[in-house]
Amino acid sequence: MDAFYASVEQRDFPELKGKAVVVGRLEPRSVVATASYEARKYGIHSAMPSLQAKRLCPDLHFQPARFCVYREVSAQIQAICKEYTDLVEPLSLDEAYLDVTVNKKNNSSATQIALEIKEKIKEKTCLTASAGVSYNKFLSKIASDYNKPDGLLVIEPSMASTFLKELRVDKFYGVGEVTARKMHQMEIYKGDDLLRFSRSFLIQEFGKAGNYYYDIVRGIDQREVVQDRKRKSFSVENTYEEDVKSNFGIITELYRLEKRLFPILEKSPMCAKTVCLKVRYSDFSTFTKSKTFTEPILTYEQLHIAVAEIRKIFPWKEQGIRLLGLGLVNLQSLDFLEKQEKSQLCLF
């Protein structure tokens, strides 16, 4: 979807049409969730601090987020997608992969399907979407971002090599700012530059991601569209208007995060064995530490004890804290746990 949250707000509030709009709050610790295309002309983008966005565009309008509305619209869009295929893999509320190799309309043209879906979304929601059509996930993702807004790009197999050679590396999906800077230092600016390096060299320089970079610049991506992706983690976090500076304040805020995190775990058919603590200081430096426990976390008491343990071993800095977060990873299904216990019982 194109500037999804901001576009929904401009649709529902006609007085915002044509104006520079961001979804978010104008507060010292707030960030932009989404910027309208009018706002993007000023260099404003998602995750930018709200005060910085306001400095770039003094007439910028801040619109409070309405996630209940965004979820409803997202459900409408997914329903349209599923008219064509059940192989729909959502990445977020506003983006998804579709595998239409075999589809419910028996339409042999993926491009025609993309056009129909775009048209139906516009009719149903009064919003525009951009689509990318290709033979794998990486290329279709790149293509979907290429001609926004209301765009459509098709990358056929015969076009992929030439397209990727000319593509800037900072436009490669999976290459972030830090990696792009490192690549630029290595005189890697476009796909053609990346092709010069061997798989082993890229792995040496970029770790496991090097293997990914070697493949994608050659148009290779074997990942399938997965209808039901398994949840890998649960997490909550909070950004503070005033820095948390005392040990008592840290303990208090972690307790509040525990109270938010446990109900998420409790409502899921999962348990967790690893707790992760995230800390962002006032200078924006961010640190995480995790601890894996022998017993799965099933109760609030277990979670509380686990957080206390990781708090004691965390390498705290003498600096104010602007964000705290707690996460549960290494998830296992309760069914798996029960089977494991039964098999252990049989062994003894």
DAJOMO-V270248 format. One record per pair of residues at least 6 apart in sequence whose C-alpha atoms are under 8 Angstrom apart, sorted by the first residue. I is the first residue (numbers start at 1). GAP is how many residues later the second one is. D is the distance in Angstrom with one decimal. If there is no record, write none. Layout:
I/GAP/D
I/GAP/D
//
This chain:
1/93/5.3
1/94/6.4
1/126/7.8
1/127/6.4
1/128/4.2
1/129/6.1
2/125/7.8
2/126/6.0
2/127/5.4
2/128/6.6
2/146/7.0
2/147/5.7
2/148/7.0
3/31/6.3
3/32/6.4
3/33/5.7
3/34/7.1
4/30/7.4
4/90/6.4
5/18/6.7
5/28/7.9
5/29/6.1
5/60/7.6
5/65/6.7
6/15/6.6
6/16/6.1
6/17/5.9
6/28/6.0
6/29/6.0
6/30/5.3
7/29/6.7
7/120/6.9
8/62/7.4
8/119/7.4
9/7/7.5
9/54/7.5
10/6/5.1
10/7/5.2
11/6/7.4
11/115/7.3
11/116/7.7
18/20/6.7
19/19/6.0
19/20/7.5
19/41/7.8
19/42/7.7
20/15/7.7
20/16/6.1
20/17/7.4
20/18/4.7
20/19/4.2
20/20/7.9
20/39/7.4
20/40/5.3
20/41/6.2
21/14/6.0
21/15/5.3
21/17/7.2
21/18/5.9
21/39/5.9
21/40/4.8
21/41/6.1
21/42/7.0
22/10/6.3
22/11/7.1
22/12/5.6
22/13/4.3
22/14/6.1
22/17/7.2
22/38/7.4
22/39/6.3
22/40/5.2
22/41/6.1
23/9/6.1
23/10/5.4
23/11/5.4
23/12/6.6
23/39/5.9
23/40/4.8
23/41/5.8
23/42/5.7
24/6/7.1
24/7/6.5
24/8/5.2
24/9/5.8
24/10/7.7
24/26/7.5
24/38/5.9
24/39/5.8
24/40/5.4
24/41/6.1
25/6/7.3
25/7/7.6
25/25/6.9
25/37/6.0
25/38/7.0
25/39/6.3
26/24/5.6
26/25/6.5
26/28/8.0
26/36/6.5
27/23/6.7
27/24/7.0
27/214/8.0
28/21/7.9
28/22/7.2
28/23/6.5
28/213/6.5
29/20/7.2
29/21/7.7
29/210/6.7
29/211/6.6
29/212/5.5
30/19/6.0
30/20/5.6
30/21/8.0
30/209/8.0
31/15/7.4
31/16/5.3
31/17/5.3
31/18/4.2
31/19/4.8
32/13/6.9
32/14/4.9
32/15/5.1
32/16/5.4
32/17/6.3
32/18/5.7
32/21/7.8
33/13/5.1
33/14/6.1
34/11/6.8
34/12/5.0
34/13/8.0
35/9/6.7
35/10/5.8
35/11/6.3
39/18/7.6
39/21/7.2
42/14/6.2
42/15/6.5
43/13/7.4
44/9/5.8
44/12/7.4
53/7/7.8
54/6/6.1
70/23/7.3
71/22/6.6
73/52/7.1
74/19/5.5
74/20/6.3
76/48/7.8
76/49/7.9
77/44/6.3
78/10/7.9
80/37/6.8
80/40/7.2
80/41/7.2
81/7/7.3
81/17/7.7
81/36/6.7
82/6/7.0
83/21/6.9
84/16/7.3
84/19/5.5
84/20/5.0
84/21/6.1
84/29/7.8
85/13/7.2
85/14/7.1
85/15/6.2
85/17/7.6
85/18/5.1
85/19/5.9
86/141/7.1
87/11/5.8
87/12/5.5
87/13/7.6
87/138/6.4
87/139/6.7
87/140/5.1
88/8/6.5
88/9/5.8
88/10/4.7
88/11/6.9
88/137/7.0
88/138/7.1
88/139/5.3
89/7/5.3
89/8/5.1
89/9/6.5
89/136/6.0
89/137/5.6
89/138/5.0
89/139/7.0
89/140/7.4
90/6/4.1
90/7/6.4
91/6/7.5
97/40/7.2
97/128/6.5
98/127/6.8
99/126/6.2
100/10/6.6
101/7/7.9
101/9/7.8
107/6/7.2
110/23/6.8
111/22/6.4
111/43/7.1
114/17/6.4
114/19/7.5
114/38/8.0
115/37/8.0
118/10/7.0
118/11/5.8
118/12/7.3
118/13/7.7
121/6/6.6
121/7/7.0
121/8/7.3
122/6/5.6
122/7/7.7
128/21/7.3
128/22/5.4
129/20/7.1
129/21/5.3
129/22/7.2
130/14/5.6
130/15/7.2
130/17/7.4
130/18/6.0
130/19/6.2
130/20/4.8
130/21/4.5
130/22/5.7
131/9/7.9
131/12/7.1
131/13/4.5
131/14/7.8
131/20/6.3
131/21/4.8
131/22/6.7
132/7/7.7
132/8/4.6
132/9/6.2
132/10/7.1
132/11/4.3
132/12/3.8
132/13/7.5
132/20/5.8
132/21/5.1
132/22/6.0
132/23/7.8
133/6/7.7
133/7/5.0
133/10/6.7
133/11/7.5
133/19/7.8
133/20/6.3
133/21/4.7
133/22/6.2
134/6/4.9
134/9/7.8
134/20/6.0
134/21/5.1
134/22/5.9
134/23/7.6
135/20/7.9
135/21/7.2
135/22/7.0
136/84/7.8
136/85/6.0
136/86/7.2
136/87/7.6
137/84/6.7
137/86/6.9
137/87/7.7
137/88/7.8
138/35/7.0
138/78/7.1
138/81/7.9
138/83/6.4
139/16/7.1
139/21/7.9
139/80/7.2
140/14/7.9
140/15/7.5
141/32/7.4
142/29/7.6
142/30/7.0
142/31/6.6
143/9/7.5
143/10/5.3
143/11/6.8
143/12/7.1
144/7/7.3
144/8/6.7
144/9/6.6
146/7/7.1
147/6/6.9
160/59/6.4
161/57/6.6
161/58/6.9
164/27/5.4
164/28/7.4
164/53/6.1
164/54/7.5
164/55/7.5
165/25/6.4
165/26/4.2
165/27/4.2
165/28/7.8
165/52/7.5
166/24/5.9
166/25/6.0
166/26/6.5
167/23/5.4
167/24/5.6
168/21/5.8
168/22/4.2
168/23/6.4
169/6/7.0
169/11/6.6
169/14/8.0
169/19/7.4
169/20/5.7
169/21/5.1
169/22/6.1
170/6/6.8
170/7/7.2
170/10/5.5
170/19/8.0
183/6/7.0
187/6/7.4
188/6/5.8
191/26/6.0
194/20/7.8
194/23/7.2
195/19/7.5
195/22/6.8
195/23/7.7
197/17/8.0
198/16/7.4
199/11/6.9
199/12/6.1
199/15/5.7
200/11/7.9
201/9/7.9
202/8/4.4
202/9/6.8
202/11/7.6
202/12/7.1
203/6/6.8
203/7/4.2
203/8/5.8
204/6/7.5
215/6/6.8
231/100/7.9
232/97/6.3
232/98/7.0
232/99/6.3
233/94/6.9
233/95/5.5
233/96/4.6
233/97/7.2
233/98/6.6
234/27/7.5
234/30/7.3
234/31/7.3
234/93/5.5
234/94/5.1
234/95/6.7
235/26/6.6
235/90/7.2
235/91/5.6
235/92/4.0
235/93/6.2
236/21/6.6
236/24/7.1
236/25/6.1
236/89/5.6
236/90/5.6
236/91/6.4
237/20/6.9
237/86/7.0
237/87/5.6
237/88/3.8
237/89/6.2
238/19/7.9
238/85/5.6
238/86/5.6
238/87/6.4
239/83/5.7
239/84/4.4
239/85/6.8
240/82/5.3
240/83/6.1
241/81/7.5
242/80/7.1
243/39/7.0
243/77/5.0
243/78/4.9
243/79/5.0
244/6/6.6
244/76/5.5
244/77/4.9
244/78/6.6
245/74/6.9
245/75/4.8
245/76/6.4
253/71/7.7
254/53/7.8
254/70/7.5
254/71/8.0
254/72/7.8
255/49/7.7
257/68/7.3
257/69/6.7
258/42/8.0
258/45/7.3
258/46/6.9
258/68/7.5
261/65/7.5
261/66/7.8
262/37/7.9
262/38/6.2
262/41/7.5
265/6/7.0
266/32/7.7
266/33/8.0
269/64/5.8
269/65/5.8
269/66/8.0
270/61/6.2
270/62/5.4
270/63/4.3
270/64/5.4
271/25/6.1
271/26/5.8
271/27/5.8
271/60/5.6
271/61/5.4
271/62/6.2
271/63/6.3
272/24/5.4
272/25/5.3
272/26/7.4
272/56/6.0
272/57/6.0
272/58/5.7
272/59/4.5
272/60/6.2
273/19/5.6
273/20/5.4
273/21/7.0
273/22/6.6
273/23/4.6
273/24/5.9
273/55/7.6
273/56/6.9
273/57/5.7
273/58/6.7
274/16/6.6
274/17/5.5
274/18/4.1
274/19/6.2
274/54/5.8
274/55/5.2
274/56/5.6
274/57/7.9
275/15/5.4
275/16/5.6
275/17/6.5
275/31/7.1
275/32/7.1
275/35/7.9
275/51/7.3
275/52/5.8
275/53/4.8
275/54/6.4
276/12/6.8
276/13/5.6
276/14/4.1
276/15/6.6
276/50/5.7
276/51/4.9
276/52/6.2
276/53/7.4
277/11/5.5
277/12/5.4
277/13/6.2
277/30/7.9
277/33/7.4
277/34/7.8
277/47/7.6
277/48/5.9
277/49/4.9
277/50/6.5
278/8/7.2
278/9/5.9
278/10/4.4
278/11/6.8
278/45/7.9
278/46/5.7
278/47/4.8
278/48/6.2
279/7/5.7
279/8/5.3
279/9/6.3
279/42/7.0
279/43/8.0
279/44/5.8
279/45/4.9
279/46/6.5
280/6/4.2
280/7/6.5
280/41/6.0
280/42/5.8
280/43/4.9
280/44/6.5
281/38/6.5
281/39/5.8
281/40/4.3
281/41/5.4
281/42/6.9
282/37/7.0
282/38/5.5
282/39/5.6
282/40/5.4
284/38/7.9
289/21/7.6
289/25/6.6
290/20/7.1
291/19/6.5
297/6/6.2
//
